[in-house]
Amino acid sequence: MKTRIKETGNHTVSALDISRYMGTWYEIARYEHHFEKGMTHVTATYTIRPNGKITVLNEGLKKGKHKQVIGKAYQPQASEPGKLKVSFFLWFYSDYYIMELDDDYQYAVIGSSSDKYLWILSRTKTLPASLYAELLKRIQKRGYDTERLVTVQQE
């Protein structure tokens, strides 16, 4: 399986077909943060709006109760297709860096402009163990602490 990746840091993919990226992604692992703390069965669903911007629906379970938040995203520069801006609160946007993306758009590694955020996403609820191990190696090579990753319960 080929992937689009640059070797170090939070460099993003050099090509992105935004329409292929749309749809539902399962959160396989993440750095824990207050806005997702304790959540399981987490998904992110992306939909292109008529104006070209993107609707982001994040949802999951917290203590058995369904939680969801709707946000928005956009690509600020065509010259950097793997860098998006995402907002879930008013006009405050955060970096959303697609650092690695499978050629078939079946998994992705997401970060930001700092090393404080990290997600592994998949189109399926699980990843093969060998692929997950390989992703961890590549993430470590970028300088991320994979010990901080929390595996997300999807089943």
C-alpha positions as CSV (number, residue, x, y, z in Angstrom):
1,M,0.0,0.0,0.0
2,K,1.5,3.3,-1.0
3,T,1.2,6.3,1.2
4,R,1.7,10.0,0.8
5,I,4.2,11.1,3.5
6,K,7.1,13.3,4.2
7,E,9.5,11.9,6.7
8,T,9.8,14.3,9.6
9,G,7.9,16.7,11.8
10,N,4.4,17.8,11.0
11,H,4.8,18.1,7.2
12,T,1.6,17.4,5.3
13,V,0.7,15.5,2.2
14,S,1.6,17.1,-1.1
15,A,-1.6,16.1,-2.8
16,L,-5.2,15.8,-1.6
17,D,-8.4,15.1,-3.4
18,I,-10.8,16.8,-1.0
19,S,-13.9,15.0,-2.4
20,R,-12.2,11.6,-1.7
21,Y,-11.4,12.7,1.8
22,M,-15.1,13.4,2.5
23,G,-17.2,10.8,4.4
24,T,-16.8,9.0,7.8
25,W,-13.5,8.3,9.5
26,Y,-13.1,6.2,12.6
27,E,-10.8,7.4,15.3
28,I,-8.3,4.6,15.9
29,A,-6.0,6.5,18.3
30,R,-5.4,10.0,19.6
31,Y,-3.6,12.2,22.0
32,E,-6.1,12.7,24.9
33,H,-7.5,16.3,25.3
34,H,-10.3,17.7,27.4
35,F,-12.7,17.9,24.4
36,E,-12.5,14.1,23.8
37,K,-11.5,12.8,27.3
38,G,-13.0,9.4,28.0
39,M,-14.9,9.2,24.6
40,T,-15.3,6.0,22.8
41,H,-16.8,5.1,19.4
42,V,-15.5,8.4,18.0
43,T,-16.1,9.2,14.3
44,A,-15.6,12.3,12.2
45,T,-17.8,12.8,9.2
46,Y,-16.8,15.4,6.6
47,T,-19.2,16.8,4.0
48,I,-18.6,19.5,1.3
49,R,-21.0,22.4,1.4
50,P,-22.3,24.1,-1.7
51,N,-20.0,27.1,-1.0
52,G,-16.9,24.7,-1.0
53,K,-16.4,24.8,2.7
54,I,-16.6,21.6,4.8
55,T,-19.0,20.6,7.5
56,V,-17.4,18.5,10.2
57,L,-19.5,16.2,12.5
58,N,-17.6,14.7,15.3
59,E,-19.5,12.2,17.5
60,G,-19.0,9.5,20.0
61,L,-20.0,8.1,23.3
62,K,-19.1,9.5,26.7
63,K,-20.2,7.4,29.7
64,G,-22.6,5.6,27.3
65,K,-24.3,8.8,26.1
66,H,-24.1,10.0,22.5
67,K,-22.3,13.3,22.1
68,Q,-21.8,15.3,19.0
69,V,-20.3,18.6,17.9
70,I,-20.7,20.2,14.5
71,G,-17.9,22.4,13.1
72,K,-16.6,23.7,9.8
73,A,-13.4,23.5,7.9
74,Y,-11.7,24.9,4.8
75,Q,-8.4,24.7,2.9
76,P,-6.7,28.1,3.3
77,Q,-4.1,27.6,0.5
78,A,-4.3,25.5,-2.6
79,S,-0.4,25.4,-2.5
80,E,-0.6,23.4,0.7
81,P,-3.5,21.0,0.2
82,G,-2.8,18.9,3.3
83,K,-3.3,21.9,5.6
84,L,-6.9,22.7,6.7
85,K,-8.4,25.0,9.3
86,V,-11.2,23.6,11.5
87,S,-13.5,25.4,13.9
88,F,-16.0,24.2,16.4
89,F,-16.5,27.5,18.2
90,L,-17.3,30.8,16.6
91,W,-14.4,32.1,14.5
92,F,-11.6,30.3,16.4
93,Y,-9.9,28.0,13.9
94,S,-7.3,25.4,14.6
95,D,-4.8,23.7,12.3
96,Y,-5.7,20.3,10.9
97,Y,-2.7,18.8,9.2
98,I,-3.1,15.7,7.1
99,M,0.4,14.4,7.6
100,E,-0.1,11.0,6.1
101,L,-2.8,9.6,3.8
102,D,-3.2,6.2,2.2
103,D,-3.4,6.4,-1.6
104,D,-6.8,4.7,-1.4
105,Y,-7.9,7.1,1.3
106,Q,-8.3,4.3,3.8
107,Y,-6.3,5.7,6.7
108,A,-4.8,9.0,7.7
109,V,-2.5,10.5,10.3
110,I,-3.6,14.0,11.5
111,G,-1.6,16.6,13.5
112,S,-1.4,20.3,13.7
113,S,1.2,23.1,13.7
114,S,2.4,21.9,17.1
115,D,3.1,18.4,18.4
116,K,0.2,18.6,20.9
117,Y,-2.4,17.0,18.7
118,L,-2.3,13.7,16.9
119,W,-4.9,11.3,15.6
120,I,-4.9,8.1,13.6
121,L,-8.0,7.7,11.5
122,S,-9.4,4.9,9.4
123,R,-12.4,4.2,7.1
124,T,-12.9,1.0,9.1
125,K,-13.3,0.5,12.9
126,T,-9.9,-1.2,13.2
127,L,-6.6,-1.3,11.4
128,P,-4.5,-4.4,10.8
129,A,-1.9,-4.8,13.6
130,S,1.0,-4.7,11.2
131,L,-0.2,-1.4,9.6
132,Y,-0.8,0.1,13.0
133,A,2.7,-0.9,14.1
134,E,4.2,0.6,10.9
135,L,2.3,3.9,11.4
136,L,3.6,4.1,15.0
137,K,7.2,3.7,13.7
138,R,6.6,6.5,11.1
139,I,5.0,8.7,13.7
140,Q,7.9,8.2,16.0
141,K,10.3,9.1,13.2
142,R,8.5,12.4,12.9
143,G,9.3,13.1,16.5
144,Y,5.9,12.3,18.1
145,D,5.6,10.5,21.4
146,T,3.6,7.4,20.6
147,E,3.3,6.5,24.3
148,R,0.8,9.3,24.6
149,L,-1.6,7.8,22.1
150,V,-4.8,6.5,23.5
151,T,-6.4,3.6,21.6
152,V,-10.1,4.4,20.9
153,Q,-12.7,1.7,21.6
154,Q,-14.8,1.2,18.5
155,E,-16.5,-2.1,19.0
